């Protein structure tokens, strides 16, 4: 937060920074993809130029301070630089900063007066001067900054204008910084007092040369310092006036209370990007643990030294197992790909995924690494070191990762059920559970892409979908009822999946297009 004695420029910069935060708060789905809307891009540019303007001004003052403290010569690669040469060097750098300040100020104002709610990308001028503001004369007058922009007219007689002209000469033509009469006298004095020439001078000549050198150095140095100070004072006054007018006209958020509100919202939004693994051994139901222990024992006996790891994932290690609805989900990793094709259903209650270590670590199985990281509990073997940055943030990319095969899996389930001959209620219950879990997860993924948030909990996911899509509440409640124990017949099952898949394909295509657009920049 800013202090009471902050400059207007610092207040402007800080206000623009919090506008940037505020825009992030309004479009978290884009932050999740590392992407900005055109509006956010404009808002960010304003803050970036304000920050760069302040940096340029501070570095100009730093350069002036360094110049002030020059007292001794410097040896660089056996070349001796006298104090006047070092001061001249800093003076040239100072002039470059004056031009840089002008450029940053003009670009900051140019971006601030652009409309940020645009469809097309705004093209920033390659070079910028007063001529770029001719068409904005009216708005500059209303804001009250037109006269302050004109202070940067190089044709004026002010310290700012003089510095800009000197910079143009120094940068593009023959520099006059060392052609100054006093500077030439300094160089002449040192040349005549050198070991090669001093022997030809009388005592009076020696003293006179020394006097000329010292007086010229003091006069020249004081003149450089005073001109820099006057120029900096004029610039500071100009920047303060411009910043004050911009803050007042656009009502940028500079009050601590407003900034705190924006930041608190930002902090809360950032928490939604955090993914917490809430699994633990203590949460496993005692009755289920016995079954799992037996399974581990048999698994170790079967795979022996080929076993790498066993992860328990899903509702069981979260303590959310629902009898009749939940599976015991297990991921087994071995050092051989010979077991990758093992069936996933070893038992009506247990669902197992087999991976060789190489396969598990491949890009194709990034989804399963995410599941083990975010919702898995190592119960045997090697602990893989997962990193948060290895996975997408909650949002479009994560939705696509977790649902990459959902549509194909639902199509396969629909095809299987459609070809069943008079399936029993028990069989239909199995297929109903398989389908609604996929559909509920897909619905949550779409909701997450629209407004980033993540949870592994089935209950939390369902409530989030209800909140995000009230128009689809009936469908969500139907899936929830089926998940909790209801069953539909064969005909209704096929119809239910057909209806869902119709919209799911559209949503998946749209999400894929958004993701592709983000990747392409």
Wavefront OBJ file of the C-alpha trace (Angstrom):
o trace
v 0.000 0.000 0.000
v 1.195 3.554 -0.706
v 2.372 5.962 1.958
v 0.752 9.358 2.508
v 3.827 11.167 1.126
v 3.982 9.185 -2.111
v 4.403 11.290 -5.244
v 1.468 11.659 -7.617
v 3.419 9.593 -10.151
v 3.771 6.748 -7.650
v 0.077 7.026 -6.786
v -0.781 6.883 -10.487
v 1.431 3.837 -10.994
v -0.068 2.083 -7.966
v -3.613 2.927 -9.031
v -2.960 1.442 -12.473
v -1.458 -1.652 -10.861
v -4.632 -2.223 -8.858
v -6.740 -1.695 -11.975
v -4.687 -4.506 -13.490
v -5.444 -6.707 -10.457
v -9.117 -5.764 -10.728
v -9.231 -6.871 -14.357
v -7.599 -10.189 -13.431
v -10.374 -10.637 -10.866
v -12.954 -10.173 -13.621
v -11.514 -12.774 -15.990
v -9.865 -15.598 -13.998
v -10.620 -18.063 -16.789
v -8.048 -16.251 -18.953
v -5.447 -16.128 -16.194
v -5.769 -19.907 -15.882
v -4.614 -20.161 -19.494
v -1.908 -17.520 -19.145
v -3.855 -15.378 -21.584
v -5.110 -11.786 -21.589
v -8.172 -10.297 -23.222
v -7.608 -7.257 -25.440
v -9.090 -5.091 -22.686
v -6.743 -6.506 -20.070
v -3.800 -6.049 -22.427
v -4.579 -2.317 -22.691
v -4.916 -1.990 -18.905
v -1.624 -3.837 -18.364
v 0.169 -1.606 -20.882
v -0.873 1.458 -18.873
v 0.602 0.108 -15.669
v 3.764 -1.085 -17.419
v 4.426 2.344 -18.916
v 3.701 4.087 -15.599
v 6.203 1.778 -13.929
v 8.752 2.377 -16.684
v 8.216 6.139 -16.526
v 8.900 6.159 -12.796
v 11.978 3.966 -13.320
v 13.348 6.318 -15.992
v 12.885 9.362 -13.767
v 14.500 7.647 -10.768
v 17.460 6.514 -12.878
v 17.879 10.042 -14.260
v 18.124 11.300 -10.667
v 20.523 8.465 -9.837
v 22.731 9.418 -12.794
v 22.788 13.026 -11.627
v 23.735 11.891 -8.126
v 26.555 9.689 -9.444
v 27.837 12.625 -11.486
v 27.815 14.812 -8.378
v 30.054 12.363 -6.531
v 32.715 12.074 -9.240
v 36.037 13.134 -7.736
v 38.777 10.775 -8.864
v 40.029 9.361 -12.121
v 39.194 5.792 -13.199
v 41.463 3.250 -14.879
v 39.715 1.018 -17.431
v 41.900 -1.419 -19.366
v 44.960 0.804 -18.757
v 43.148 3.882 -20.072
v 42.859 6.707 -17.558
v 39.555 8.589 -17.452
v 39.821 12.012 -15.850
v 36.961 13.343 -13.652
v 35.760 15.729 -16.401
v 35.503 12.806 -18.834
v 33.484 10.785 -16.328
v 31.186 13.746 -15.669
v 30.724 14.215 -19.419
v 29.901 10.512 -19.697
v 27.220 10.783 -17.003
v 25.885 13.963 -18.614
v 25.354 12.084 -21.877
v 23.529 9.289 -20.057
v 21.426 11.887 -18.241
v 20.312 13.391 -21.560
v 19.313 9.953 -22.837
v 17.132 9.527 -19.759
v 15.370 12.852 -20.434
v 14.393 11.595 -23.874
v 13.371 8.257 -22.376
v 11.164 10.011 -19.800
v 9.441 11.962 -22.568
v 8.863 8.801 -24.590
v 7.484 6.830 -21.619
v 5.231 9.731 -20.562
v 3.778 10.181 -24.037
v 3.179 6.449 -24.446
v 1.562 6.225 -21.011
v -0.839 9.056 -21.855
v -1.486 7.593 -25.308
v -2.500 4.231 -23.797
v -4.607 5.826 -21.067
v -6.742 7.777 -23.560
v -7.326 4.703 -25.753
v -10.651 2.920 -25.297
v -9.968 -0.404 -23.607
v -13.224 -2.105 -24.618
v -12.211 -2.865 -28.200
v -12.580 -5.845 -30.507
v -9.417 -5.301 -32.525
v -5.866 -5.113 -31.259
v -4.646 -1.555 -30.696
v -1.505 -0.767 -32.685
v 0.979 1.335 -30.733
v 2.953 3.948 -32.735
v 6.557 2.993 -33.501
v 7.663 6.513 -32.591
v 5.675 9.048 -30.611
v 5.660 12.847 -30.369
v 3.223 15.709 -29.931
v 1.867 15.083 -33.418
v 0.368 11.776 -32.259
v -1.999 13.706 -29.971
v -3.529 16.097 -32.531
v -6.711 14.037 -32.828
v -6.970 13.829 -29.025
v -6.830 17.589 -28.421
v -10.332 17.785 -26.923
v -9.885 14.964 -24.403
v -6.475 16.342 -23.376
v -8.096 19.720 -22.700
v -10.897 18.122 -20.685
v -8.404 16.111 -18.617
v -6.321 19.259 -18.194
v -2.962 17.955 -19.413
v -2.596 19.497 -22.879
v -0.416 22.366 -21.609
v 1.809 19.941 -19.714
v 2.415 17.854 -22.827
v 3.464 21.008 -24.652
v 6.218 21.528 -22.053
v 8.025 18.752 -23.919
v 8.139 20.754 -27.162
v 11.794 20.728 -28.155
v 11.468 24.203 -29.653
v 10.913 25.932 -26.310
v 13.585 27.593 -24.158
v 12.902 25.626 -20.957
v 15.377 23.315 -19.276
v 13.415 20.303 -20.546
v 13.485 21.547 -24.147
v 17.181 22.430 -23.942
v 18.019 18.971 -22.598
v 16.019 17.333 -25.402
v 17.855 19.380 -28.056
v 21.223 18.552 -26.505
v 20.268 14.867 -26.458
v 19.339 14.975 -30.166
v 22.687 16.562 -30.991
v 24.599 14.173 -28.719
v 22.816 11.050 -29.978
v 22.466 11.732 -33.715
v 25.128 14.286 -34.654
v 28.468 15.619 -33.378
v 28.209 15.740 -29.604
v 28.850 19.180 -28.146
v 29.225 18.051 -24.542
v 33.032 18.183 -24.750
v 33.139 21.138 -27.172
v 32.144 23.448 -24.344
v 34.639 26.335 -23.906
v 35.310 25.543 -20.247
v 35.760 21.850 -21.002
v 38.308 22.746 -23.678
v 40.188 24.936 -21.192
v 40.294 22.026 -18.723
v 41.777 19.762 -21.373
v 44.253 22.461 -22.461
v 45.363 23.006 -18.863
v 46.005 19.308 -18.300
v 47.811 19.000 -21.609
v 50.144 21.900 -20.854
v 50.799 20.648 -17.325
v 51.627 17.149 -18.532
v 55.163 15.819 -18.209
v 55.721 16.356 -21.934
v 54.910 20.093 -21.886
v 55.380 21.467 -18.382
v 59.132 21.907 -18.837
v 58.558 24.584 -21.479
v 56.427 26.762 -19.175
v 57.625 29.535 -16.907
v 56.607 29.488 -13.253
v 53.992 32.101 -14.058
v 52.776 29.996 -16.978
v 52.552 26.929 -14.789
v 50.541 28.752 -12.135
v 48.321 30.385 -14.751
v 47.583 27.076 -16.458
v 46.748 25.486 -13.110
v 44.454 28.409 -12.232
v 42.680 28.236 -15.598
v 42.160 24.489 -15.208
v 40.786 24.656 -11.681
v 38.490 27.624 -12.331
v 37.214 26.175 -15.607
v 36.573 22.782 -13.998
v 34.601 24.309 -11.138
v 32.588 26.573 -13.439
v 31.887 23.788 -15.931
v 31.022 21.205 -13.269
v 28.730 23.596 -11.384
v 26.985 24.529 -14.635
v 26.328 20.867 -15.518
v 25.040 20.112 -12.018
v 22.782 23.182 -11.881
v 21.315 22.541 -15.329
v 20.584 18.926 -14.431
v 18.956 19.956 -11.155
v 16.791 22.578 -12.861
v 15.794 20.096 -15.562
v 14.886 17.431 -13.002
v 12.846 19.950 -11.002
v 10.911 20.949 -14.131
v 10.326 17.321 -15.078
v 9.194 16.386 -11.580
v 6.714 19.263 -11.549
v 5.442 18.238 -14.989
v 5.040 14.577 -14.043
v 3.313 15.445 -10.777
v 0.819 17.738 -12.522
v 0.070 15.228 -15.281
v -0.318 12.366 -12.791
v -2.636 14.418 -10.565
v -4.892 15.348 -13.487
v -5.052 11.760 -14.758
v -5.911 10.411 -11.301
v -8.653 12.999 -10.828
v -10.197 12.552 -14.269
v -10.148 8.755 -14.459
v -10.664 8.205 -10.723
v -7.938 5.592 -10.554
v -8.057 3.577 -7.293
v -5.455 5.258 -5.094
v -7.303 5.037 -1.762
v -5.935 2.314 0.565
v -9.450 1.036 1.323
v -10.298 0.507 -2.353
v -6.921 -1.079 -3.035
v -7.415 -3.448 -0.106
v -10.811 -4.504 -1.487
v -9.299 -5.241 -4.892
v -6.358 -7.130 -3.442
v -8.518 -9.197 -1.074
v -10.667 -10.245 -4.030
v -7.504 -11.057 -5.976
v -6.097 -13.121 -3.100
v -9.358 -15.051 -2.762
v -9.364 -15.726 -6.490
v -5.780 -16.973 -6.377
v -6.759 -19.451 -3.660
v -9.128 -21.053 -6.171
v -6.114 -21.965 -8.286
v -4.649 -23.932 -5.390
v -5.173 -27.678 -5.580
v -5.026 -29.455 -2.257
v -4.556 -33.189 -1.891
v -6.901 -34.053 0.974
v -6.170 -37.786 1.117
v -4.731 -39.593 4.135
v -4.561 -43.097 5.604
v -6.590 -41.927 8.585
v -9.580 -41.176 6.340
v -9.878 -44.710 4.951
v -12.882 -46.557 6.333
v -11.818 -49.472 8.539
v -13.936 -52.050 6.700
v -12.523 -51.007 3.330
v -8.960 -50.872 4.622
v -9.004 -54.601 5.272
v -10.001 -55.240 1.661
v -7.296 -52.860 0.409
v -4.622 -54.464 2.592
v -5.538 -57.879 1.186
v -5.394 -56.483 -2.353
v -1.939 -54.973 -1.723
v -0.683 -58.269 -0.319
v -1.817 -60.198 -3.398
v -0.492 -57.473 -5.734
v 2.973 -57.536 -4.155
v 2.991 -61.316 -4.313
v 2.034 -61.291 -7.999
v 4.347 -58.531 -9.286
v 7.239 -59.119 -6.879
v 10.288 -57.003 -7.853
v 8.437 -55.620 -10.882
v 6.147 -53.555 -8.662
v 7.111 -49.854 -8.487
v 4.193 -48.079 -6.795
v 0.575 -48.420 -5.736
v -1.578 -45.304 -5.404
v -5.048 -45.281 -3.888
v -7.011 -42.484 -5.582
v -10.485 -41.004 -5.340
v -13.171 -41.100 -2.677
v -11.666 -43.802 -0.425
v -8.515 -41.932 0.745
v -10.562 -38.719 0.971
v -12.961 -40.393 3.404
v -15.883 -39.862 1.020
v -16.580 -43.450 -0.022
v -20.302 -44.018 -0.657
v -21.340 -47.663 -0.607
v -23.237 -48.537 -3.756
v -21.931 -45.499 -5.648
v -18.171 -45.254 -5.160
v -15.403 -47.466 -6.501
v -12.109 -48.331 -4.876
v -9.761 -46.760 -7.439
v -6.169 -47.956 -7.570
v -3.214 -47.063 -9.797
v -0.489 -49.711 -10.113
v 2.872 -48.803 -11.642
v 5.372 -51.476 -12.637
v 8.771 -51.550 -14.318
v 7.396 -53.478 -17.300
v 4.878 -52.605 -19.997
v 3.696 -56.223 -20.108
v 0.883 -55.414 -17.666
v -0.450 -52.210 -19.252
v -3.175 -54.132 -21.065
v -4.556 -55.790 -17.927
v -8.315 -55.170 -17.534
v -9.249 -52.320 -15.186
v -12.065 -54.249 -13.495
v -10.511 -56.851 -11.219
v -13.547 -56.848 -8.940
v -17.041 -55.207 -9.036
v -15.872 -52.852 -6.292
v -12.255 -52.318 -7.350
v -11.133 -50.408 -10.423
v -7.434 -50.636 -11.265
v -5.287 -48.759 -13.785
v -1.991 -50.411 -14.778
v 1.000 -48.432 -16.076
v 4.615 -49.168 -16.741
v 6.820 -46.488 -15.201
v 7.778 -45.144 -18.629
v 4.152 -45.026 -19.698
v 3.081 -43.343 -16.466
v 5.677 -40.602 -16.962
v 4.785 -40.056 -20.624
v 2.816 -37.080 -21.935
v -0.081 -39.390 -22.807
v -0.662 -40.154 -19.132
v -0.268 -36.665 -17.715
v -3.904 -36.914 -16.622
v -3.121 -39.862 -14.356
v -0.084 -38.168 -12.886
v -2.334 -35.225 -12.060
v -4.870 -37.540 -10.417
v -2.177 -39.211 -8.301
v -0.748 -35.801 -7.351
v -4.046 -34.090 -6.553
v -6.187 -36.964 -5.330
v -3.884 -39.901 -4.680
v -2.328 -41.556 -1.660
v 0.815 -43.662 -1.996
v 0.168 -46.919 -0.183
v 3.095 -48.968 -1.456
v 6.436 -48.414 -3.169
v 8.113 -45.407 -4.738
v 6.805 -41.868 -4.181
v 6.892 -39.963 -7.466
v 7.924 -36.325 -7.180
v 5.150 -34.311 -8.769
v 5.397 -30.534 -9.175
v 2.504 -28.102 -9.198
v 3.902 -26.346 -12.257
v 3.845 -29.627 -14.198
v 0.052 -29.353 -14.455
v -2.402 -26.732 -15.745
v -4.156 -24.396 -13.357
v -7.889 -24.989 -12.835
v -9.475 -23.772 -16.049
v -9.775 -24.694 -19.718
v -6.461 -26.549 -20.070
v -7.126 -28.698 -17.008
v -10.661 -29.437 -18.207
v -9.323 -30.650 -21.540
v -6.642 -32.740 -19.825
v -9.092 -34.504 -17.494
v -11.785 -35.005 -20.132
v -9.695 -35.854 -23.173
v -11.322 -39.292 -23.512
v -14.716 -38.635 -21.909
v -16.732 -38.374 -25.115
v -15.186 -41.558 -26.536
v -15.802 -43.396 -23.247
v -19.450 -42.312 -23.193
v -19.877 -43.363 -26.820
v -18.438 -46.764 -25.947
v -20.777 -47.140 -22.961
v -23.767 -46.159 -25.079
v -22.807 -48.674 -27.748
v -22.379 -51.472 -25.175
v -25.724 -50.803 -23.508
v -27.529 -50.458 -26.841
v -26.331 -53.958 -27.773
v -27.252 -55.661 -24.488
v -29.962 -58.328 -24.592
v -32.541 -57.625 -21.866
v -30.018 -56.334 -19.293
v -30.875 -56.825 -15.626
v -31.310 -53.922 -13.228
v -27.976 -54.809 -11.644
v -26.193 -54.571 -14.984
v -27.931 -51.284 -15.824
v -26.993 -49.922 -12.420
v -23.342 -50.606 -13.200
v -23.524 -48.804 -16.554
v -25.539 -45.927 -15.067
v -22.844 -45.313 -12.473
v -20.075 -45.444 -15.056
v -21.874 -42.879 -17.236
v -23.056 -40.378 -14.608
v -19.594 -40.154 -13.058
v -18.169 -39.242 -16.451
v -20.986 -36.792 -17.187
v -20.812 -35.121 -13.778
v -17.048 -34.748 -14.112
v -17.424 -33.306 -17.602
v -20.035 -30.833 -16.386
v -17.723 -29.768 -13.586
v -14.922 -29.337 -16.118
v -17.020 -26.963 -18.224
v -17.947 -25.021 -15.078
v -14.270 -24.912 -14.057
v -13.299 -23.566 -17.491
v -15.867 -20.773 -17.191
v -14.895 -19.813 -13.643
v -11.724 -21.514 -12.376
v -12.051 -23.594 -9.228
v -11.031 -27.155 -8.414
v -12.088 -29.882 -6.053
v -11.768 -33.661 -6.141
v -14.878 -34.083 -3.988
v -17.901 -35.428 -5.839
v -20.274 -33.527 -3.565
v -18.449 -30.224 -4.040
v -18.298 -30.729 -7.807
v -22.043 -31.321 -8.053
v -22.852 -28.225 -6.001
v -20.485 -26.121 -8.113
v -22.169 -27.253 -11.338
v -25.592 -26.426 -9.866
v -24.369 -22.958 -8.943
v -22.688 -22.275 -12.283
v -25.415 -23.688 -14.545
v -28.836 -23.075 -12.950
v -30.473 -23.531 -16.369
v -29.200 -27.141 -16.396
v -30.252 -27.803 -12.803
v -32.757 -30.477 -13.775
v -30.145 -32.482 -15.656
v -27.596 -32.151 -12.848
v -30.123 -33.283 -10.241
v -31.070 -36.259 -12.422
v -27.435 -37.331 -12.630
v -27.079 -36.836 -8.881
v -30.121 -39.037 -8.183
v -28.714 -41.758 -10.432
v -25.336 -41.488 -8.719
v -26.976 -41.960 -5.327
v -28.823 -45.128 -6.301
v -31.368 -44.691 -9.079
v -31.228 -46.642 -12.324
v -32.659 -45.977 -15.783
v -33.708 -48.591 -18.308
v -31.833 -49.453 -21.461
v -33.836 -47.184 -23.784
v -33.691 -44.159 -21.474
v -29.978 -44.739 -20.917
v -29.212 -44.471 -24.639
v -31.419 -41.377 -24.929
v -29.766 -39.792 -21.876
v -26.273 -40.261 -23.292
v -27.279 -39.108 -26.776
v -28.720 -35.906 -25.335
v -25.684 -35.266 -23.169
v -23.176 -36.040 -25.916
v -24.808 -33.587 -28.302
v -23.976 -30.665 -26.015
v -20.737 -32.191 -24.744
v -19.253 -32.292 -28.243
v -20.093 -28.609 -28.763
v -18.585 -27.652 -25.422
v -15.456 -29.703 -25.974
v -14.941 -28.218 -29.436
v -15.384 -24.703 -28.090
v -12.946 -25.323 -25.229
v -10.425 -26.796 -27.664
v -10.693 -23.719 -29.884
v -10.200 -21.397 -26.911
v -7.165 -23.400 -25.804
v -5.684 -23.381 -29.301
v -6.196 -19.639 -29.530
v -4.387 -19.201 -26.201
v -1.463 -21.363 -27.347
v -1.122 -19.384 -30.579
v -1.128 -16.163 -28.580
l 1 2 3 4 5 6 7 8 9 10 11 12 13 14 15 16 17 18 19 20 21 22 23 24 25 26 27 28 29 30 31 32 33 34 35 36 37 38 39 40 41 42 43 44 45 46 47 48 49 50 51 52 53 54 55 56 57 58 59 60 61 62 63 64 65 66 67 68 69 70 71 72 73 74 75 76 77 78 79 80 81 82 83 84 85 86 87 88 89 90 91 92 93 94 95 96 97 98 99 100 101 102 103 104 105 106 107 108 109 110 111 112 113 114 115 116 117 118 119 120 121 122 123 124 125 126 127 128 129 130 131 132 133 134 135 136 137 138 139 140 141 142 143 144 145 146 147 148 149 150 151 152 153 154 155 156 157 158 159 160 161 162 163 164 165 166 167 168 169 170 171 172 173 174 175 176 177 178 179 180 181 182 183 184 185 186 187 188 189 190 191 192 193 194 195 196 197 198 199 200 201 202 203 204 205 206 207 208 209 210 211 212 213 214 215 216 217 218 219 220 221 222 223 224 225 226 227 228 229 230 231 232 233 234 235 236 237 238 239 240 241 242 243 244 245 246 247 248 249 250 251 252 253 254 255 256 257 258 259 260 261 262 263 264 265 266 267 268 269 270 271 272 273 274 275 276 277 278 279 280 281 282 283 284 285 286 287 288 289 290 291 292 293 294 295 296 297 298 299 300 301 302 303 304 305 306 307 308 309 310 311 312 313 314 315 316 317 318 319 320 321 322 323 324 325 326 327 328 329 330 331 332 333 334 335 336 337 338 339 340 341 342 343 344 345 346 347 348 349 350 351 352 353 354 355 356 357 358 359 360 361 362 363 364 365 366 367 368 369 370 371 372 373 374 375 376 377 378 379 380 381 382 383 384 385 386 387 388 389 390 391 392 393 394 395 396 397 398 399 400 401 402 403 404 405 406 407 408 409 410 411 412 413 414 415 416 417 418 419 420 421 422 423 424 425 426 427 428 429 430 431 432 433 434 435 436 437 438 439 440 441 442 443 444 445 446 447 448 449 450 451 452 453 454 455 456 457 458 459 460 461 462 463 464 465 466 467 468 469 470 471 472 473 474 475 476 477 478 479 480 481 482 483 484 485 486 487 488 489 490 491 492 493 494 495 496 497 498 499 500 501 502 503 504 505 506 507 508 509 510 511 512 513 514 515 516 517 518 519 520 521
